[in-house]
Amino acid sequence: MKRKDFIKSSAVLAASSLFFRSQAFANQNSPLRIGLIGANGMGWSNLNAILKIDKVTCTALCDVDENVLNKRSNELEQKNIKVKKYIDYKDLLKDPNVDAVIIGTPDHWHCMIMVDAVAAGKHVYVEKPLGNSIKECEVMLAADKKYNKIVQVGQWQRSQQHFRDAMGFVHSGKLGKIRSVKAWAYQGWMKSIPVKPDSAPPAGVHYDKWLGPATKRPFNPNRFHFDFRWFWDYAGGLMTDWGVHMLDFALIGMKVSDPISIMATGGKFAYPDDAAETPDSLITVFAFDDFYLQWEQATGIDLGPYGKDHGVAFIGNNGTLVVNRGSWEVIPEGGRMQAVIPQPSKDNGLEKHMENFVTAIRTNDKSILHAPVEAGAHIAILSQMGNVAYRTGKKLYWDKNKARFTDEEANTYLAAKYHNGYQLPKV
């Protein structure tokens, strides 16, 4: 499947079934048995959300850090949930008592585990971003099509009603001609990461299994657990951590797919000497036919556009709609339209996202998924384009027919490089 085809199909999905279909949750007599791969951080939050659903249980945990594995299994046992524990995710995928898996690993593992999971007959909930490169996203799309399992991507804001309401207002035309869209994440809680020396892995950590296909390096605590996000070997910084959420709604609101060009500027301006590799300050501009989309990120400060630390703003001739996880509102341009006071979120997006995932499994209906693989690939690829523009320092153009950049240096970033005997999955 060429990228121009799946990117268009994802735009159609975003504008129709993903946001304007309501599905009743369907219970069945048999329990849905979940295996969690990557039991720290968001993976654990995902599991706790899905366990609130009737007749869903956890039967298996996998983590390469035995300290995390034992801690989480003990916490589940306190809830009278007994699980099998695994170090290698492939062993968990062989477990006949697992119907679906949650992938909560670092980004560089998402592709391999998702492909192996659907090939093993498991349904999958995979954390965002879907893939850690443009090529990985294409492979995951092919695996989704071949094995036809239920796969939900962890873009849980797609299940929040107030985001849907905001998109409906944008689509109404009341804002007038929208000339620009801004999406941003200002993360004041993210402080500098002090440089630390390499060391031996902590006891119980299977470091080679954590590295997987990433470049072989000595263990360093800065690259482990949560902070892996700020190193190119494993992730893409705030662009793929928060950008996939906010930029997703920018595209949904504007009903667009491929940008004409991408350029980015920024760097480590806040913490130039700390351990992180990805930029702490960045502006990326995606040009479309009749508007531009600007992504902005900053760490260590919270006062982003419109006084909000994250959000999306649709700037029209009549007014501007601003939406984030907490609410949406409309700020009029003079007297051209009426203001809309902040409309707060009234639901738990993650829990609703899990309900949607479980319903799709129990009804065997991929069409009702709020964040299918097409949607996850669509926005992950756009975010990766932004990072490639930053890393090359060039204004980039995408050749839809060849599914490549017109710049050869940029094309070296199309596929993540696999090491240590691992290879990009073939589907």
C-alpha positions in Angstrom: 0.0 0.0 0.0 1.5 3.3 -1.0 1.6 6.0 1.6 -0.6 8.4 -0.4 -3.4 5.8 -0.4 -3.4 4.9 3.3 -3.0 8.5 4.3 -6.1 9.4 2.4 -8.1 6.5 3.8 -7.1 7.6 7.3 -8.4 11.1 6.7 -11.8 9.6 5.6 -11.9 7.5 8.7 -11.1 10.5 10.9 -13.9 12.6 9.4 -16.6 10.0 9.6 -16.8 6.8 11.6 -14.2 7.7 14.2 -16.0 10.7 15.6 -19.6 10.4 14.9 -20.6 6.9 15.7 -21.7 5.8 19.1 -21.4 2.2 20.1 -23.1 0.5 23.1 -20.7 -1.6 25.1 -21.5 -5.3 24.6 -20.9 -7.8 27.4 -20.3 -11.5 26.6 -20.1 -14.4 29.0 -16.5 -15.3 28.3 -13.8 -13.1 30.0 -11.4 -11.2 27.8 -7.8 -12.1 29.0 -5.2 -9.4 28.7 -1.4 -9.7 28.6 0.6 -6.6 29.4 4.0 -6.1 27.7 5.8 -3.3 29.3 4.4 -2.9 32.8 5.8 0.5 33.8 4.3 3.9 33.3 1.6 4.2 30.6 1.4 0.4 30.1 0.3 0.1 33.8 -2.2 2.9 33.4 -3.7 1.2 30.3 -4.1 -2.0 32.2 -5.8 -0.4 35.1 -8.2 1.3 32.8 -9.2 -1.8 30.9 -9.6 -3.8 34.1 -12.5 -1.6 35.0 -14.5 -3.1 32.2 -16.8 -6.0 33.1 -15.5 -9.5 32.3 -12.0 -8.3 31.5 -9.0 -9.8 33.4 -5.2 -9.9 33.3 -3.5 -13.3 32.9 0.1 -12.4 32.0 2.7 -9.7 32.5 6.0 -9.2 30.6 8.8 -6.8 31.5 12.5 -6.9 31.0 12.9 -5.3 34.4 12.2 -8.0 37.0 11.8 -5.3 39.7 8.9 -3.8 37.8 7.5 -7.2 36.9 7.4 -8.4 40.5 6.0 -5.1 41.8 3.1 -5.1 39.3 2.3 -8.8 39.8 2.2 -8.2 43.6 -0.1 -5.2 43.1 -2.4 -7.4 40.9 -2.4 -10.2 43.4 -3.7 -7.8 46.1 -6.7 -7.4 43.8 -7.0 -11.2 43.6 -5.6 -11.3 40.0 -2.9 -13.9 39.6 -0.7 -13.7 36.5 2.1 -15.5 34.8 5.3 -13.5 34.5 7.5 -13.4 31.4 10.8 -11.7 30.6 10.6 -12.3 26.8 7.4 -11.1 25.1 7.6 -13.9 22.6 7.0 -16.4 25.5 3.9 -14.4 26.5 2.6 -14.5 22.9 2.6 -18.3 23.1 0.4 -18.3 26.2 -3.0 -19.7 25.1 -4.6 -17.9 28.1 -4.0 -14.4 26.5 -6.5 -13.1 24.0 -5.2 -9.5 23.7 -2.0 -7.7 24.6 -1.2 -4.1 25.6 2.1 -2.9 24.3 3.5 -0.3 26.8 7.2 -0.6 25.8 9.5 2.1 24.6 8.7 3.3 21.0 11.5 1.3 19.3 9.8 -2.0 20.2 6.3 -1.1 19.1 6.7 -2.4 15.5 8.2 -5.8 16.2 5.9 -6.6 19.1 2.8 -5.5 17.3 3.6 -7.6 14.2 4.5 -10.6 16.2 1.3 -10.3 18.3 -1.1 -10.1 15.4 0.7 -13.0 13.7 0.2 -15.0 16.9 -3.5 -14.3 16.8 -3.7 -11.7 19.5 -5.6 -8.5 19.5 -3.5 -5.5 20.3 -3.6 -2.1 22.1 -0.4 -0.4 21.2 0.9 2.8 22.8 1.5 5.9 20.6 3.4 6.7 18.5 2.5 3.7 16.4 5.9 3.3 14.9 9.4 4.9 15.5 9.9 5.6 11.8 7.9 6.1 8.6 8.9 2.6 7.3 7.8 0.9 10.6 4.4 2.5 10.2 4.0 1.1 6.7 5.0 -2.4 8.0 2.5 -2.2 10.8 -0.2 -1.2 8.3 0.6 -4.2 6.2 0.5 -6.5 9.3 -2.9 -5.1 10.3 -4.3 -5.8 6.9 -2.8 -9.3 6.6 -3.8 -10.7 10.0 -7.1 -8.8 10.5 -7.0 -8.6 14.3 -8.4 -5.7 16.3 -5.7 -3.1 16.9 -6.2 0.1 18.8 -3.6 2.8 19.0 -3.3 4.7 22.3 -4.5 8.1 21.1 -7.2 8.1 23.7 -8.3 11.7 23.2 -10.1 10.4 20.1 -12.6 8.8 22.6 -13.3 12.1 24.5 -16.6 13.6 23.8 -15.5 17.2 24.1 -12.9 16.7 21.4 -15.6 15.4 19.1 -17.8 18.3 19.9 -15.0 20.7 19.2 -14.3 19.1 15.8 -18.0 19.3 15.0 -17.9 23.0 15.6 -14.8 23.4 13.4 -16.5 21.5 10.6 -19.6 23.7 10.9 -17.9 26.6 9.2 -18.8 29.1 11.9 -15.2 30.1 12.3 -15.0 31.3 8.7 -12.0 30.7 6.6 -9.3 29.0 8.7 -6.0 30.3 7.6 -3.8 28.7 10.2 -3.8 26.0 12.9 -1.5 25.9 15.9 -0.7 22.8 18.0 1.6 22.9 20.9 2.9 21.3 24.1 4.6 23.4 26.8 5.7 21.0 29.5 6.8 22.9 32.6 7.1 19.8 34.7 9.9 18.4 32.4 13.1 19.6 33.9 16.7 19.2 32.8 18.2 15.7 32.8 21.6 15.9 34.5 24.4 14.0 32.8 25.1 10.7 34.5 27.9 8.2 34.0 27.4 4.8 32.3 27.0 2.0 34.8 26.2 -1.7 35.1 22.5 -2.4 34.6 20.6 -2.6 37.9 20.0 -6.1 39.3 17.1 -7.8 37.6 17.3 -5.7 34.5 17.7 -7.7 31.2 19.4 -4.8 29.4 20.0 -6.6 26.1 16.3 -7.4 25.8 15.5 -3.7 26.6 17.9 -2.5 23.9 16.6 -5.0 21.3 17.2 -3.4 17.8 18.6 -0.2 19.1 22.3 0.8 18.9 24.4 -1.2 21.4 25.5 1.2 24.1 26.5 0.8 27.8 23.6 1.1 30.3 22.9 4.6 31.4 20.1 5.5 33.8 19.2 8.6 31.7 18.1 6.4 28.8 16.1 4.0 30.8 12.4 3.9 31.8 10.5 7.2 31.3 13.4 9.3 29.9 14.0 7.0 26.9 11.8 9.5 25.1 14.5 12.1 24.8 17.0 9.9 22.8 16.8 9.3 19.1 17.7 5.6 19.5 14.4 4.8 21.1 11.9 7.7 20.4 11.3 11.1 18.9 11.1 13.5 21.8 8.0 15.7 22.4 7.1 15.6 18.7 6.1 12.0 18.8 5.2 12.0 22.5 2.7 14.9 22.5 2.7 15.9 18.9 0.8 12.8 17.8 -2.0 13.8 20.1 -2.4 17.4 19.3 -1.4 17.3 15.6 -3.9 14.5 15.1 -6.8 16.9 15.9 -5.3 19.6 13.7 -5.6 17.3 10.7 -9.0 16.0 11.7 -10.4 19.5 12.1 -9.0 20.5 8.7 -9.8 17.2 6.9 -6.4 17.1 5.3 -3.7 14.4 4.9 -0.3 15.1 3.3 1.5 18.4 3.7 3.1 20.0 0.8 6.3 20.9 2.7 7.8 20.6 6.1 10.4 22.8 7.9 11.6 23.0 11.5 13.9 25.0 13.6 14.8 24.7 17.3 17.3 23.0 19.5 18.4 22.5 23.1 17.9 26.1 24.1 16.6 25.6 27.7 19.0 22.9 28.8 21.9 23.0 26.3 24.3 20.9 28.4 22.0 18.2 29.8 21.9 14.6 28.8 18.9 14.7 26.4 19.3 14.5 22.6 15.9 15.7 21.3 15.2 19.4 21.2 13.6 21.1 24.2 12.4 24.0 22.0 11.0 23.5 18.5 8.8 25.1 15.9 7.7 23.0 12.9 5.6 24.3 10.0 3.6 22.0 7.8 2.4 23.8 4.6 -0.9 22.7 3.0 -2.8 24.1 0.0 -4.6 27.0 1.7 -3.4 27.1 5.3 -0.4 26.2 7.4 -0.1 24.1 10.5 2.4 25.1 13.2 3.7 22.7 15.9 5.4 24.3 18.9 7.1 22.6 21.9 9.0 23.7 25.0 10.1 22.0 28.2 10.4 23.7 31.6 7.7 26.3 31.0 3.9 26.1 30.9 2.7 29.4 29.4 2.0 28.3 25.8 -0.4 30.0 23.4 -3.6 31.2 24.9 -2.1 30.6 28.3 -2.4 26.8 28.0 0.3 24.3 28.4 -1.0 22.2 25.5 -3.7 22.4 22.9 -4.8 23.0 19.3 -6.1 26.4 18.0 -8.1 26.8 14.7 -7.6 30.4 13.7 -10.5 31.6 11.5 -11.6 34.9 10.1 -14.5 35.0 12.5 -12.9 33.5 15.6 -10.5 31.0 17.0 -11.4 27.7 18.6 -9.0 26.4 21.2 -9.2 22.8 22.5 -7.1 20.7 24.9 -7.6 17.8 27.2 -9.6 19.9 29.7 -12.0 21.9 27.5 -12.8 23.7 24.3 -13.9 27.3 23.7 -14.3 29.9 21.0 -12.7 33.3 21.1 -14.6 35.7 18.7 -12.7 38.0 16.3 -14.3 41.3 17.2 -18.1 41.1 16.8 -18.1 38.6 13.9 -19.4 35.7 16.0 -20.6 34.8 19.5 -18.1 33.5 22.0 -18.4 30.0 23.3 -17.4 29.8 27.0 -15.1 26.9 27.9 -16.9 23.6 27.5 -15.2 21.2 30.0 -14.4 17.5 29.5 -16.9 15.4 31.3 -15.5 11.9 30.7 -12.3 9.8 31.2 -10.8 9.5 27.7 -8.5 6.6 28.5 -11.3 4.5 30.0 -13.6 5.2 27.1 -10.8 4.3 24.7 -10.5 1.0 26.4 -14.2 0.4 26.3 -14.1 1.1 22.5 -11.3 -1.4 22.1 -13.0 -4.1 24.1 -16.3 -3.5 22.2 -14.5 -3.9 18.9 -13.1 -7.2 20.0 -16.3 -8.6 21.3 -18.3 -7.5 18.2 -15.4 -8.3 15.9 -15.9 -5.0 14.2 -12.7 -3.0 13.3 -14.8 -0.2 11.8 -15.9 1.1 15.2 -12.3 1.7 16.5 -11.6 5.3 17.4 -7.9 5.0 16.7 -7.2 2.1 14.2 -3.8 1.5 12.7 -4.6 3.8 9.8 -5.1 6.7 12.1 -2.0 5.9 14.2 0.2 5.6 11.1 -1.2 8.8 9.6 -0.2 11.0 12.5 3.0 9.1 13.5 4.3 9.6 9.9 3.5 13.3 10.0 5.3 13.6 13.3 8.3 11.7 11.9 8.4 14.1 9.0 8.7 17.0 11.4 11.6 15.3 13.2 13.3 14.6 9.9 13.0 18.2 8.9 14.6 19.2 12.2 17.4 16.7 12.0 18.3 17.6 8.4 17.8 21.3 8.9 16.2 21.5 5.5 12.8 22.4 4.1 11.5 19.1 2.9 9.1 18.0 0.2 7.3 14.7 0.0 7.0 12.8 -3.3 3.6 11.0 -3.0 4.2 8.8 -6.1 7.5 7.5 -4.9 6.7 7.5 -1.1 9.9 9.3 -0.5 11.3 12.8 0.3 12.7 14.6 -2.7 15.9 15.1 -0.6 18.2 12.0 -0.3 19.6 12.9 3.1 16.1 13.0 4.5 15.4 9.6 3.0 18.1 8.1 5.2 15.6 8.6 8.1 12.7 6.8 6.5 13.6 3.5 8.2 14.8 3.0 11.8 18.2 1.2 11.7 18.1 -2.2 13.4 21.0 -3.6 15.3 22.1 -6.6 17.4 20.8 -9.2 14.9 17.3 -7.8 14.8 15.7 -7.0 11.4 12.7 -4.9 10.5 9.7 -7.3 10.3 8.7 -8.5 6.9 5.0 -9.0 6.3 
